[in-house]
Every structure is written in C-alpha cells, then in structure tokens.
Amino acid sequence: MHPIRQHLSTMTRRHFFQRGAMGLGSAALTSLLPDGANAAAGTLAPTIGLPELPHFAPRAKRAIYLFMAGAPSQMDMFDYKPQMADWFDKDLPESVRQGQRLTTMTSEQARFPVAPSKFKFRQYGKHGAWISDLLPYHGRMADDLAIVKSLYTEAINHDPAITYICTGNQLPGRASLGAWLSYGLGSMNDNLPTFVVITPSWSGPQEAQALYNRLWGSGFLPSKYQGVALRSQGDPVLFLSNPPGIDRQDRRRMLDSLSRLNQRTLSEFGDPETQARITQYEMAFRMQSSIPDLTDLADEPQHVLDMYGPEVNKPGTFAASCLLARRMAERDVRFVQIFHRGWDQHKNIAVDLPSQCQDIDQPCWALIQDLKQRGLLEDTLIVWGGEFGRTTYCQGELTRENYGRDHHPKCFTVWLAGGGIQPGQVYGDTDDFSYNVADKPVHIHDLNATILHCLGIDHEKLAYRFQSLDMRLTGVEPQETVRELLL
C-alpha cells in the first residue's frame, strides 16, 4: 500500500476531522502561549480548559469535597426530630412509608419500628441550626455552613448511589465531577494534578464498602482528566521514588527518549490518548518534587496542627487529609476529594457513629477556619455529604440505647461552605419522621449543578459529545441550581 494511503487508513475518522479542523489552529495557539516553545521539551504550562469557560464570573476557584462514603445518619446528626421519642418501637405508618422501595436487608422484616435518635441536639448559630452533640465543632462553625436537609436520590444501594452522585449516572463509565472540572476549567498549577483524591483511614468497622477508581475516573473524557489518588502509606503516589541506581538526571533522559517515541506515534496516528500519555509522564516527573513538598508538614506551625486535632500527625487519617487539602488549596489544586469510609451503620450506631463523627468533626472545623484565616475560604467551595441517608425505622434489634438504620434515598443532609455559598442557613426540611422531603427538595443533580455554578459553569452548557450524545454531569432532564444557597 502507498505510505500516504496507509497512514490515512490507520487514522480514525474522528481523528482525521479533528486534525483537519483544529491542527493549524492548535499550532497557532501553541505559538502564542508563554511556554508553547518548551511544551515539546517537557516544560508544560498549566492545562488550559475550554475557551468558553467560565460561563460567568465564578465565586470559587477551587473546591474540596468531603465525601462520607456509606451514608451518614441524618437523624442522628443534623435532622432533629424530638417528636419521634413518642414513637419509640411503634411501627412506621404506611402513610409515611408509602410503599417505597426497600433494600433486601430490611424488606423481609416483620415490622418497621421507629428508632428515635439516642443522641442529644443543641441549637447553634444565628439561625438556630440543630446539630447533634456528636458534632460539637460543627456547632462552633454553624454560621459558616449552609445545611441542606432536603437532598434526595433514586439509588438505594451503595455502588449505584455513590456512582450516581459522583458521576451523574448510576451505571459506570461516566466522567466524575472532578474530571469535568479538570476538562472544563483546566489547571491552575503546573506541578500538581488538577484533581487529587485522598482515601483516609476510619475508626468504624473495617469491613466498609469498597471505593472504585471510577468514582474519580474520566469516563469518556481523555484519561488525563482523571483524579490522582494519594496513598495513606508509603510513597503518596506509586513509583514516586526512583529505583536504586537511577537519579533524577537519568530519569529525565529516559523520559525525553520516551517522549520522542510517543511524539512519533502521535504524529502518525493522531490519537489524543497518546498526547495524554505524554502529558501525564511529564506531570509524574514534576510530582517527584512537588508531592514530597506537599506532604511534608514540617513547616506547619504547632498552633495549626493543634487546630486539626491529635490525629493530624498520623499519616493517612482524616485530619491529616484535611490539612493536605488546605495545602493543596494554597497551591491552587483545582479539586480535592476526600472519601472517608465506614458510614454504613446497619447496627451498633451507639458505638460506631460516635467514632466516625470523632474522626471528622474537628478536622472539618479546622479546615474551614484555616482556609478562612488565610483568605482562601471566599474562593474555595467546601462540600460535605454522602450518597444517601438512613431510615427512621430500625434494622435488626431495637433498644433505647442501640439500634441500626438501613439505606434511605428519599431524604438526607449535606452542607456547603465557602466560595459562593450564603453561610449561616438551614435549607429545606423533612417530614416528622425524617422519611420524606417536606420542603424545598434538592436532587443530587441540583447539588452538582450548584457546585458547578459556584465555579462559574452553567451545567446545561458543559457537555461532551460521546457516542453521538451530548453527555452532561447533570443528565438530560431539567435540573436547577439552588439559587437560595448562593451569595
């Protein structure tokens, strides 16, 4: 075959049109960039997002998502229902349950006895937010938070539910929130990833729900937009250290040779994944210096360490992860997501829930205060929440001192703070049983639309063509930004 015809036959139709339409424009644009001349040599500028973004002036430049994997019990933490004390061990009325779907863990129970919260609540802040005694530090920062009590979702089991809220669909294969932000807004830092994930240790039972890479994956987006996970033990990133006998100069020479080979493949096939591979190799090289600097807490003053609590000096804890998140905010990492596991209290709430709350209470407070005193909170959005809520009725044996709660998608609580959020408010409400939303429902797509809005993105305009469809984080049905939450 003629070499030109052979080259054309190996190119995909998409790559052909993409290169034909954008090749000259990309070359011209590269020549205008400050580091354009050095890009091929490995000195890469921060990744540029879509030219039309942001759609409007953002209130937040970056975001930190504190994800409580397993689903915290809203009734025992934020959704105070004192009238339930009179319903102890009485059956949940059918008029409340309304034949809603149940999991297989409780669908065969003979009864659905109401389990009032055993924990005391107090009112905090100017708006009198009710917060459990399990979260005293949250009480201290009530005026910094917008507490949303009326979240709901359709998914009732962990895997589809957490996939749904993180990627916008219950089925795997979609791009995660962080990947969308990386794709749309690009990077603000050329030495750290745009999207970083941390999976800290937890105090509850260790047989917690698994976390899958797809929760921070790029799905149909180019792979360079996926999250980079920091490990809690050993090197923060695999293969961060050079092997024995290889120094940094050797690594640079090896990477340059590999880059030349990949550039040859890129020019021949035009596959964007080859370009992503080149970019990621360069980022990995720079991370060999930037990650050790990020994770070295030796320069943190003692009063800051004390804010985060005694666990902050233990690598891999939630407290240490929150401090790392603040350090990444200082370094302009676009999106940090911390997945704290162990929030699946089907039984033994009296023991397991307090230990989980102790893990996160003071560090969450410290993160917000630390950002605030550094002038970073006003342009850093903080989100806290899980994938769904818990039932008001008991799973298993019920006593006044202990009980369990099953999954419940029809209402749960999240809170937001920082960039673009109106602080010191409680938004939405549930019925007397914390079983159904009674006022101002917020779907998880609405929550994601609101997060995008704070970062200057119109969720209806952020799309990616895949399999002849315009994919969006918030789906194809109409969703609403929750305007009342915004400044």
C-alpha positions in Angstrom: 0.0 0.0 0.0 1.1 3.6 -0.7 2.5 5.1 2.5 0.1 8.0 2.5 -2.9 5.8 1.9 -1.6 3.5 4.7 -1.3 6.5 7.1 -4.8 7.6 6.2 -6.3 4.1 6.7 -4.8 3.9 10.2 -6.4 7.2 11.3 -9.8 7.0 12.7 -12.5 9.2 11.0 -12.8 11.3 14.2 -9.0 11.9 14.4 -8.9 12.9 10.7 -11.6 15.5 11.0 -10.3 16.7 14.4 -6.8 17.2 13.0 -8.1 18.7 9.8 -10.3 21.2 11.6 -8.0 22.0 14.5 -4.5 21.2 13.6 -3.5 24.6 12.2 -5.4 26.4 14.9 -3.8 24.4 17.7 -0.3 25.1 16.2 -1.0 28.8 16.1 -2.4 28.9 19.6 0.6 27.0 20.9 2.9 29.6 19.5 1.1 32.3 21.4 1.3 30.5 24.8 4.1 31.6 27.2 5.5 28.1 27.4 4.5 27.0 24.0 8.0 26.7 22.7 9.0 24.5 25.6 6.0 22.2 25.7 7.5 19.6 23.4 10.6 19.6 25.6 8.7 18.7 28.7 8.2 22.1 30.3 4.5 22.2 30.2 2.3 25.1 31.2 -0.9 24.5 33.3 -3.6 22.7 31.4 -5.9 25.1 29.6 -9.7 24.4 29.9 -12.4 25.1 27.4 -12.1 28.6 25.8 -15.7 29.4 26.6 -15.3 28.7 30.3 -16.1 30.1 32.8 -19.5 31.0 31.5 -19.8 33.8 34.1 -17.7 35.2 36.9 -17.0 32.4 39.4 -17.2 32.9 43.2 -14.9 29.8 43.7 -11.7 29.0 42.0 -11.3 25.5 43.6 -13.4 23.0 45.5 -12.9 20.4 48.3 -15.4 17.6 48.6 -15.6 15.8 51.9 -17.4 12.6 50.9 -18.7 10.4 53.8 -18.9 7.1 51.9 -21.6 4.7 53.3 -24.2 7.4 54.1 -24.3 9.3 57.4 -27.4 9.1 59.5 -29.2 12.4 59.1 -31.5 11.7 62.1 -28.6 11.3 64.4 -26.5 14.3 63.2 -28.5 17.2 61.6 -32.2 16.4 61.2 -33.6 16.8 64.7 -36.9 15.0 65.3 -37.7 15.2 69.0 -41.3 14.1 68.5 -40.0 10.7 67.5 -39.4 10.0 71.2 -43.1 9.3 71.5 -42.9 6.8 68.6 -40.3 4.5 70.1 -40.8 0.9 68.9 -44.1 1.8 67.2 -44.5 0.8 63.5 -43.7 3.4 60.9 -47.1 4.4 59.4 -47.8 3.2 55.9 -49.0 6.7 55.1 -45.3 7.8 55.6 -43.6 4.8 54.0 -46.0 5.0 51.0 -44.9 1.6 49.7 -41.4 2.9 48.9 -38.7 0.6 47.7 -36.7 -1.1 50.5 -33.4 -2.9 50.4 -33.2 -6.7 50.8 -31.7 -6.2 54.2 -35.0 -5.0 55.7 -37.7 -5.8 53.2 -38.3 -9.2 54.9 -38.6 -7.6 58.4 -42.0 -8.3 60.1 -42.1 -4.8 61.4 -40.5 -1.4 60.8 -40.2 0.0 64.4 -39.4 3.7 64.7 -35.9 4.3 66.3 -35.6 7.8 67.8 -32.1 9.2 67.9 -30.4 8.5 71.3 -28.2 11.5 70.9 -28.9 15.0 72.2 -29.1 18.0 70.0 -28.5 21.7 70.6 -29.2 24.8 68.6 -26.2 26.8 67.2 -25.6 30.0 65.3 -27.7 33.0 64.4 -30.3 30.8 62.7 -30.6 28.2 65.4 -29.4 25.2 63.5 -30.0 21.9 65.3 -26.7 19.9 65.5 -26.1 16.7 67.4 -23.8 16.5 70.4 -21.7 14.1 68.2 -20.5 17.2 66.3 -19.6 19.9 68.8 -17.1 21.5 66.4 -19.7 21.7 63.7 -21.8 23.6 66.2 -19.0 26.1 66.6 -19.0 26.8 62.9 -22.8 26.7 62.3 -22.7 30.3 61.0 -20.1 29.2 58.3 -22.3 26.5 56.9 -25.3 26.2 54.6 -27.0 23.0 55.9 -29.3 21.4 53.3 -31.7 18.8 54.8 -33.7 18.0 51.7 -31.4 16.1 49.4 -32.8 13.0 47.7 -31.7 10.4 45.1 -33.2 7.4 43.3 -30.5 4.9 44.1 -30.9 2.7 47.2 -27.7 0.6 47.2 -24.2 1.9 47.8 -22.5 1.2 44.5 -25.1 2.8 42.2 -25.7 5.6 44.7 -22.1 6.7 45.1 -21.5 6.3 41.4 -24.6 8.4 40.7 -23.7 11.4 42.8 -20.0 11.3 41.8 -20.6 10.9 38.0 -24.2 11.8 37.3 -25.3 8.2 36.4 -25.9 5.0 38.4 -24.1 3.0 35.7 -20.2 3.0 35.5 -18.5 4.7 32.6 -19.3 8.4 33.1 -16.9 11.2 33.9 -16.6 12.2 37.6 -17.3 15.7 38.9 -13.5 16.3 39.3 -12.8 15.1 35.8 -15.5 17.5 34.4 -13.9 20.4 36.3 -10.4 19.5 35.0 -11.7 19.2 31.5 -13.8 22.4 31.6 -11.6 24.8 33.7 -8.1 23.3 33.3 -5.3 23.5 35.8 -4.0 26.4 37.9 -0.8 24.6 38.9 1.8 23.0 36.6 3.4 20.9 39.3 0.4 19.1 40.8 -2.5 17.3 39.3 -5.7 19.3 38.7 -7.8 16.6 40.5 -6.5 14.8 43.6 -8.2 12.1 45.7 -7.5 11.0 49.2 -8.9 7.9 50.9 -8.0 8.2 54.6 -8.4 5.6 57.4 -11.5 5.5 59.5 -12.5 4.4 63.0 -15.6 2.4 62.4 -15.7 -1.3 61.4 -13.1 -2.0 58.8 -15.3 -4.1 56.6 -16.6 -0.9 54.8 -17.9 -0.5 51.3 -15.2 -0.6 48.6 -14.2 2.5 46.7 -13.6 2.1 43.0 -11.3 4.2 40.7 -14.3 5.0 38.5 -15.5 7.4 41.3 -12.7 9.7 40.3 -12.3 8.4 36.7 -12.6 10.4 33.5 -15.0 8.0 31.8 -15.4 9.1 28.2 -13.2 12.2 28.7 -9.5 11.9 27.9 -7.7 10.0 30.6 -5.6 13.0 31.6 -8.6 14.4 33.4 -9.0 11.6 35.9 -8.2 12.0 39.6 -4.8 11.1 41.0 -5.1 9.2 44.3 -2.7 9.8 47.1 -1.9 6.8 49.2 -2.1 6.8 53.0 1.0 4.6 53.5 4.4 4.5 51.8 5.0 6.9 48.9 2.0 9.1 48.5 1.9 8.1 44.8 3.2 4.7 43.5 6.6 4.8 41.9 7.2 8.4 43.2 10.7 7.5 44.2 13.4 6.5 41.7 14.6 2.9 42.0 18.2 2.3 43.3 20.8 3.3 40.7 18.6 5.8 38.9 18.9 9.5 39.7 16.9 12.5 38.5 19.1 13.2 35.5 18.8 9.5 34.4 15.0 9.8 34.8 15.0 13.0 32.7 17.0 11.3 29.8 14.7 8.3 29.9 11.6 10.4 29.8 13.0 12.5 26.9 13.6 9.4 24.9 10.2 8.1 25.7 8.6 11.4 24.7 10.3 11.3 21.3 8.8 7.9 20.7 5.4 9.0 21.8 5.6 12.1 19.7 6.3 9.9 16.7 3.3 7.8 17.4 1.2 10.9 17.9 2.2 12.4 14.6 1.4 9.1 12.9 -1.9 8.2 14.4 -3.2 11.5 16.0 -4.7 9.6 19.0 -5.4 12.1 21.8 -4.7 9.4 24.3 -1.0 9.5 23.2 -0.9 13.2 23.9 -2.5 12.5 27.3 0.2 9.9 28.0 3.0 12.4 27.1 1.4 15.0 29.4 1.0 12.5 32.3 4.6 11.3 32.1 5.7 14.9 32.4 3.4 15.5 35.3 4.7 12.4 37.1 8.3 13.7 36.7 7.4 17.1 38.3 5.4 15.3 41.0 8.6 13.7 42.2 9.5 17.1 43.6 6.1 18.7 44.3 4.4 15.8 46.1 7.2 15.4 48.8 7.0 19.1 49.4 3.2 18.9 49.6 3.1 16.1 52.1 6.0 17.4 54.4 4.2 19.0 57.3 7.5 20.2 59.0 6.7 23.8 58.1 3.3 23.8 59.7 3.2 25.9 63.0 2.2 24.0 66.1 -1.0 26.1 66.6 -2.2 25.0 63.1 -1.5 21.3 63.9 -3.4 21.7 67.1 -6.4 23.0 65.3 -6.8 19.8 63.3 -6.5 17.6 66.4 -4.3 14.8 67.7 -4.7 12.6 64.6 -3.1 15.2 62.3 0.4 13.8 62.7 -0.7 10.3 61.8 -0.3 9.8 58.0 -3.5 8.6 56.4 -6.0 9.9 58.9 -8.9 12.2 58.0 -7.3 15.0 60.0 -4.0 14.7 58.0 -6.0 14.6 54.8 -7.9 17.8 55.6 -4.6 19.6 56.3 -3.2 18.3 53.0 -6.4 19.6 51.3 -5.7 23.1 52.7 -2.1 22.8 51.5 -3.4 21.9 48.0 -5.8 24.8 48.1 -2.8 27.1 48.7 -1.1 25.5 45.7 -4.2 26.0 43.5 -5.1 22.4 43.0 -8.5 22.7 41.3 -10.4 19.9 43.0 -9.7 17.7 46.0 -12.0 14.9 47.1 -11.6 13.1 50.4 -13.5 9.8 50.7 -14.0 8.8 54.3 -15.4 5.3 54.6 -17.2 3.5 57.4 -20.6 5.4 57.5 -22.7 2.3 57.0 -24.4 1.8 60.4 -26.9 -1.0 59.9 -26.3 -1.9 63.5 -24.5 -0.7 66.6 -24.9 3.0 66.0 -24.2 3.7 69.7 -20.6 2.7 69.2 -19.8 3.1 65.5 -21.4 6.5 64.7 -19.6 8.4 67.5 -16.2 7.1 66.5 -16.9 8.1 62.9 -18.0 11.6 63.9 -14.9 12.0 66.1 -12.8 11.3 63.0 -14.2 14.1 61.1 -15.7 16.8 63.4 -12.7 18.8 64.5 -10.8 18.4 61.2 -13.8 19.7 59.2 -14.0 22.7 61.5 -10.2 23.2 61.3 -10.2 23.1 57.5 -12.7 25.9 57.3 -11.1 28.0 59.9 -7.7 27.5 58.4 -8.9 28.5 55.0 -10.7 31.5 56.4 -7.8 32.9 58.3 -5.6 32.6 55.1 -8.2 34.4 53.0 -8.9 31.2 50.9 -12.4 30.3 52.1 -14.0 33.0 50.0 -12.9 31.4 46.8 -12.8 27.7 47.9 -16.0 25.8 47.9 -16.4 23.1 50.6 -19.0 20.3 50.3 -19.7 17.6 52.9 -22.1 14.7 52.4 -22.7 11.1 51.5 -24.6 9.1 48.8 -28.0 8.8 50.6 -29.5 8.9 54.1 -30.6 6.3 56.7 -34.1 5.0 57.7 -36.0 6.3 60.7 -37.0 2.7 61.4 -34.7 0.2 63.0 -32.8 -2.5 61.2 -32.5 -5.5 63.5 -32.8 -5.4 67.2 -34.1 -2.2 68.7 -33.3 -0.9 72.2 -33.3 2.6 73.6 -29.5 2.6 73.8 -28.7 1.0 70.5 -30.2 0.3 67.0 -29.3 0.2 63.3 -30.6 2.1 60.3 -30.9 0.9 56.7 -30.3 2.8 53.5 -32.7 5.6 52.7 -32.6 7.6 49.4 -35.7 9.9 50.0 -34.0 12.4 52.2 -30.6 13.2 53.6 -28.4 16.1 54.6 -25.3 17.8 53.1 -23.6 21.0 54.0 -21.7 23.6 51.9 -19.4 26.4 52.9 -17.1 28.9 51.3 -16.9 30.2 47.7 -20.2 31.4 46.5 -22.3 30.0 49.4 -24.5 32.1 51.6 -23.4 31.0 55.1 -25.5 30.5 58.3 -28.6 29.0 56.8 -30.6 25.8 57.0 -32.3 25.0 53.7 -35.2 22.6 53.2 -36.9 20.3 55.6 -38.2 16.8 56.0 -41.4 15.3 57.5 -41.8 14.5 61.2 -40.2 11.1 60.6 -37.2 12.3 58.5 -38.5 10.0 55.9 -39.7 12.3 53.0 -38.8 15.8 51.9 -41.4 18.2 53.1 -40.0 21.5 51.8 -37.6 22.6 49.1 -36.4 19.3 47.6 -32.9 19.2 46.2 -32.0 16.3 43.8 -28.4 15.3 43.7 -28.2 16.7 40.1 -29.3 20.0 41.6 -26.5 19.8 44.1 -24.0 19.2 41.3 -25.5 22.0 39.2 -25.0 24.3 42.2 -21.4 23.2 42.7 -20.7 23.9 39.0 -22.4 27.3 39.3 -20.1 28.3 42.2 -17.2 27.6 39.8 -18.6 29.7 37.0 -20.1 26.9 35.0 -23.6 26.7 33.6 -24.3 22.9 33.9 -26.5 22.9 30.8 -23.7 24.2 28.7 -20.9 21.9 29.9 -21.2 18.9 27.6 -19.0 16.4 25.8 -20.0 14.6 22.6 -19.8 10.8 23.1 -21.5 8.1 21.0 -23.4 10.8 19.2 -24.8 12.1 22.5 -24.1 15.3 24.4 -23.1 14.0 27.8 -23.6 16.2 30.9 -22.8 15.7 34.6 -26.4 16.6 35.4 -28.1 14.4 32.8 -30.6 15.4 30.1 -33.7 16.2 32.3 -34.1 19.8 33.6 -32.2 20.4 36.8 -32.0 23.6 38.9 -29.2 25.5 40.5 -30.3 26.1 44.1 -30.2 29.9 44.0 -31.2 30.4 47.6 -27.9 28.8 48.7 -25.8 31.3 46.8 -24.4 34.7 47.7 
